[in-house]
């Protein structure tokens, strides 16, 4: 049976029952046509297999005595099921659904907005035509937006590295929109970091949340052309936090934060400010250490003089008592 006939029933029905899935402006989560068929149903549907699948679905209504059943995460009535099997037959994008189904990693990502660290998409290059990218782009960008926002909220550097090192099956326009979730989240984090810097004290938990190693690592791997503005602002606030830590005698934390700020791809002007401030902190530390060493030296000298004086007094007393 030709490929177009293999998925035609499911595609046409999804298009009719859930038209929003197929409207470019409203496309959201990807739903595979196979998810609307009973588990174990072959991708290459014959007329007999299709009839058996239809009877199996209809039998669920009899068994459950319900007016609707759950299929592929969607609520469907008996009429929906009949419509699904009656209207299968004409869809120009069936081949693209088959390509997605051939790549389990991509299919899972589109349906669950998640990738396990180290996974790779496996669609051959010859199938990645401009037409395929145009078709899959809205689905992929929606999943990408959901995944990256969750990754930044939960701070998952390994998953983020896996995602950004895989190809992005998106048009330039959709790719820009796909990062909007992270952009909005970073603005929230930036405002929170500002509030911390304005307060008198900050906890170690707050420092880790807003400027910890893993979070800064995520910032380092954002596309520069999209995030240069917010990264500069965020790096400046990390510098302010470092200064607060330094003034609160948390010197190790202060220099660590300065190192994190310098690791970000910031403007030349801001990098100069970061280096100058770090040098200023080091000079203050050297000066304090020198003063402390001088104080220690004179304290030892005074101690030695005091001991010498005490010994001389003892010797004087012994001499007097002898006569």
C-alpha positions in Angstrom: 0.0 0.0 0.0 1.4 3.5 -0.9 2.8 5.6 1.9 0.1 8.2 1.4 -2.6 5.6 2.2 -0.8 4.3 5.2 -1.5 7.3 7.4 -4.3 8.9 5.5 -7.2 7.9 7.8 -5.5 9.3 10.9 -4.2 12.5 9.3 -7.5 13.6 7.8 -9.4 12.9 10.9 -7.0 14.8 13.1 -7.3 17.7 10.6 -11.1 17.6 10.9 -11.5 17.0 14.6 -8.6 19.2 15.8 -8.1 21.8 13.0 -6.1 24.0 15.3 -3.2 21.5 15.1 -2.9 22.1 11.4 -3.2 25.9 11.3 0.3 27.4 11.0 -0.5 30.3 13.3 -2.0 28.0 16.0 0.2 24.9 15.8 1.4 23.8 19.2 2.2 20.3 20.5 2.9 17.7 17.8 0.6 14.7 17.7 1.6 11.7 15.7 -1.3 10.1 13.7 -0.2 6.7 15.1 -1.1 7.9 18.6 -4.7 7.9 17.5 -4.6 4.2 16.7 -4.5 1.2 19.1 -1.2 0.2 20.5 0.5 -2.4 18.3 -1.2 -1.2 15.1 1.2 -1.3 12.2 2.4 1.9 10.5 1.7 0.2 7.1 -2.1 -0.2 7.5 -3.8 -2.6 5.2 -7.6 -2.5 4.7 -8.0 -5.4 7.1 -5.8 -3.9 9.8 -7.7 -0.7 9.5 -11.0 -2.5 10.0 -9.7 -4.3 13.0 -8.4 -1.1 14.5 -11.8 0.5 14.0 -13.7 -2.4 15.6 -11.3 -2.4 18.5 -11.9 1.3 19.2 -15.6 1.0 18.9 -15.5 -2.0 21.3 -14.1 0.2 24.0 -17.4 2.1 24.1 -19.3 -1.1 24.7 -16.9 -2.3 27.3 -16.7 1.0 29.3 -20.3 2.0 28.6 -19.0 5.5 28.2 -19.9 8.2 25.7 -16.2 9.0 25.1 -12.8 7.4 25.3 -9.2 8.6 25.6 -7.1 8.2 22.5 -3.6 9.6 22.2 -4.4 11.9 25.2 -7.5 13.3 23.5 -11.2 12.8 24.5 -13.1 11.2 21.5 -16.7 10.3 21.1 -18.1 7.4 19.1 -18.9 9.8 16.3 -15.4 11.1 16.4 -14.0 7.6 15.9 -16.4 6.8 13.0 -15.4 10.1 11.5 -11.7 9.3 11.9 -12.0 6.1 9.9 -14.5 7.4 7.4 -12.5 10.4 6.4 -9.0 9.0 6.1 -7.6 9.3 2.6 -6.2 12.6 1.5 -3.3 14.5 3.2 -0.2 15.9 1.5 2.0 15.8 4.6 1.8 12.1 5.3 5.4 11.5 4.2 6.6 14.0 6.8 4.8 12.3 9.6 6.4 9.1 8.5 9.8 10.8 8.7 9.2 11.9 12.2 7.9 8.4 13.2 11.2 7.0 11.9 13.2 8.9 14.5 12.2 7.9 18.0 14.3 10.6 19.6 12.7 13.4 17.6 9.2 11.9 18.0 9.7 11.8 21.8 11.0 15.3 21.9 8.1 16.7 19.9 5.6 14.9 22.1 7.2 15.4 25.5 9.5 18.4 25.1 12.4 16.5 26.6 15.7 15.0 25.6 17.9 12.6 27.5 21.5 13.7 27.8 23.6 12.5 24.8 20.7 11.7 22.5 20.8 12.5 18.8 18.3 13.1 16.1 18.8 10.5 13.3 16.9 11.8 10.3 19.1 11.5 7.2 20.3 14.8 5.6 18.6 14.0 2.3 15.2 14.0 4.0 15.8 17.4 5.6 14.4 19.4 2.6 13.4 23.0 2.9 9.8 21.8 2.6 10.2 19.4 5.5 11.8 22.1 7.7 8.9 24.5 6.8 6.4 21.9 7.8 8.0 20.7 11.1 9.2 24.1 12.2 6.1 25.2 14.1 5.9 21.9 16.0 9.7 21.9 16.8 9.8 25.5 17.9 6.8 25.0 20.3 8.6 21.9 21.8 11.9 23.8 21.9 10.3 26.7 23.8 8.8 24.4 26.4 12.0 22.4 26.8 14.4 25.4 27.2 12.1 27.2 29.7 11.9 24.0 31.8 15.6 23.5 31.6 16.4 27.0 32.8 13.9 26.7 35.6 15.2 23.3 36.8 18.8 24.1 35.8 19.6 21.1 33.6 22.9 21.8 31.9 23.4 18.3 30.5 20.0 18.3 28.8 20.6 21.8 27.5 23.9 20.9 26.0 22.2 17.9 24.2 19.4 20.1 22.9 21.6 22.9 21.5 24.1 20.6 19.9 21.4 18.8 17.9 20.1 20.4 14.7 17.2 22.8 15.1 14.5 22.0 12.6 13.1 25.5 12.5 12.8 28.4 10.2 14.6 31.6 11.1 11.4 33.2 12.3 10.3 30.3 14.4 13.8 30.0 15.9 13.6 33.5 17.1 10.2 32.9 18.7 11.4 29.6 20.2 13.8 31.5 22.5 11.2 33.9 23.8 10.4 31.7 26.8 14.0 31.8 28.0 14.2 35.5 27.3 11.2 36.3 29.5 12.5 34.0 32.2 15.9 35.7 32.2 14.2 39.0 32.6 12.4 37.7 35.7 15.7 36.4 37.1 17.5 39.7 36.3 14.8 41.6 38.3 15.2 39.1 41.2 19.0 39.6 41.2 18.5 43.3 41.2 16.3 43.0 44.3 18.9 40.9 46.1 21.6 43.5 45.4 19.3 46.2 46.8 18.7 44.3 50.0 21.1 44.4 52.9 21.8 40.7 53.0 21.6 37.7 50.8 21.6 34.0 51.6 23.9 31.4 50.0 20.8 29.8 48.5 20.0 33.0 46.7 23.5 33.3 45.5 23.4 29.8 44.0 20.0 30.3 42.5 20.8 33.5 40.7 24.5 33.2 40.0 25.5 29.6 40.7 27.9 27.7 38.4 25.3 25.6 36.6 23.0 28.6 35.9 25.9 30.7 34.6 26.9 27.7 32.4 23.5 27.9 30.8 23.9 31.6 30.2 27.3 31.0 28.6 25.7 28.7 26.0 22.9 31.0 24.8 23.1 32.3 21.3 25.0 35.6 21.5 23.2 37.5 18.8 19.9 37.0 20.6 20.9 37.4 24.2 23.8 39.8 24.2 21.8 42.7 25.8 20.3 40.7 28.7 23.6 38.9 29.3 25.4 42.2 29.7 22.9 43.4 32.2 23.0 40.1 34.1 26.8 40.1 34.2 26.7 43.6 35.7 24.4 42.4 38.5 26.6 39.4 39.2 29.5 41.9 39.6 27.4 43.9 42.0 26.6 40.7 44.0 30.3 39.9 44.1 31.0 43.4 45.5 28.4 42.8 48.2 29.9 39.4 49.1 33.4 41.0 49.3 32.2 43.8 51.6 30.5 41.1 53.8 34.0 39.4 54.1 32.9 36.5 51.9 36.0 36.9 49.7 36.1 33.4 48.1 32.5 33.8 47.0 33.2 37.3 45.7 36.1 36.2 43.5 34.2 33.2 42.3 31.3 35.4 41.2 33.6 37.8 39.4 35.0 34.8 37.5 31.5 33.7 36.5 30.7 37.3 35.3 33.9 37.3 33.2 33.1 34.0 31.7 30.0 35.5 30.0 30.2 36.9 26.5 29.9 40.6 27.5 30.8 43.8 25.7 34.4 45.1 25.8 33.4 48.0 27.9 31.8 45.8 30.6 34.7 43.3 30.5 37.0 46.2 31.3 34.8 47.2 34.2 34.8 43.6 35.5 38.6 43.3 35.2 39.1 46.7 36.9 36.8 45.8 39.8 38.4 42.5 40.3 41.8 44.1 40.4 40.5 46.7 42.9 39.3 43.9 45.1 42.6 42.1 44.9 44.5 45.3 45.8 42.2 45.8 48.8 42.8 42.3 49.8 46.6 42.7 49.5 46.6 45.9 51.4 44.5 44.3 54.2 46.8 41.3 54.3 49.8 43.6 54.5 48.2 45.6 57.4 47.3 42.4 59.1 50.9 41.1 58.7 52.3 44.3 60.1 49.9 44.2 63.1 50.9 40.6 63.7 54.6 41.6 63.5 54.2 44.3 66.1 52.1 42.1 68.3 54.9 39.5 68.3 57.5 42.2 69.0 55.4 43.5 71.9 55.0 40.0 73.2 58.7 39.4 73.1 59.4 42.7 74.9 56.8 41.8 77.5 58.3 38.4 78.1 61.8 39.9 78.3 60.6 42.5 80.8 58.9 39.7 82.9 62.1 37.7 82.9 64.2 40.7 83.9 61.8 41.3 86.8 62.0 37.8 87.9 65.8 37.9 87.7 65.8 41.2 89.7 63.6 39.7 92.4 65.8 36.6 92.7 68.9 38.9 93.0 67.3 41.0 95.8 66.1 38.0 97.8 69.6 36.4 97.7 71.1 39.4 99.5 
